[in-house]
């Protein structure tokens, strides 16, 4: 069994007797735990709500709010519901101890306590709690990865499906067939590239990304977007409109990552503004930054939804034009990804109607943005 010093944790000790608080606190602190003390139930509730402890060590019988009532109050708070509690009690009554377990206690220690026994029980329950926390964190991270992969594979696979449907239904002239085959090939390659990047990321340490280790030309990203979506827009009688400066526009981000983010914005414009042309442009921003803009003349985002736009699982409108394939994760993931490269993403209403999404990224040191 690991020693307490090897299993650090935060313990909230509640007792109406200052001498007991001092004795328990000194023992636990000496063995490496962070200890917070409270002399009554109200104080304990406030401390637990301010910073959730890993273990609650509380006296069963206290004036005012006793240990049973305190534990009942704690179980009313969702963030404290799983907090393990050990009762300190002088009572040996069987019914009283059963009531303690019914109230949600995981263990008890009788007073006067034996230091080794108290430490052993604290160690066991802190270890269980921290292990559970780690397992829940791993489960969340794995679910986030599944959501991320599923979302990012959706766009290239949609392009594969579009091009293959056109070819299967003989929907293009013979001289255009190579273009559609190229779309299928490149989209499949992008999907494999995303999967490879996720696997590499999982295999690497959790060190932060180095933005200065990557470089992408915004002009090349716009050219790629045009090539990728030109045929799909053409099938709807639409075209992309480009506006790019003559100056170089190189930004500090991996090219595959930026294409992934920008592709999400373009696909959103196609879904939520289906009859509108899509305008792509590049402009300088604050000194040392470039912006990539994706704009349309659709209905825009309702004001009531704009403050939630970049939260997970939020869609741009009540209706789902993707027919169940929209997860509501795209904008949230895009903003998070850009933040890792010291970039930003925001929404603006366009004058005259429509939506404008702005990607802002640091320029490479030798570029003249701003």
Secondary structure, 3 states (H helix, E strand, C coil): CCCHHHCCCEEEEECCCHHHHHHHHHHHHHCCCEEEEECCHHHHHHHHHHCCCCEEEEECCCCCCCHHHHHHHHCCCHHHCCCCEEEEECCCCHHHHHHHHHHCCCEEEECCCCHHHHHHHHHHHHHHHHHHHHHHHHHHHHHHHHHHHHHHHHHHHHHHHHHHHHHHCCCCCHHHHHHHHHHHHHHHHHHHHHHHHHHHHHHCCCCCCCHHHCCEEHHHHHHHHHHHHHHHHHCCCCCEEEECCCCCCEECCCHHHHHHHHHHHHHHHHHHCCCCCEEEEEEECCCCEEEEEEECCCCCCCHHHHCCCCCCCCCCCCCCCCCCCCCCCHHHHHHHHHHHCCCEEEEEECCCCCEEEEEEEEECCCCCCC
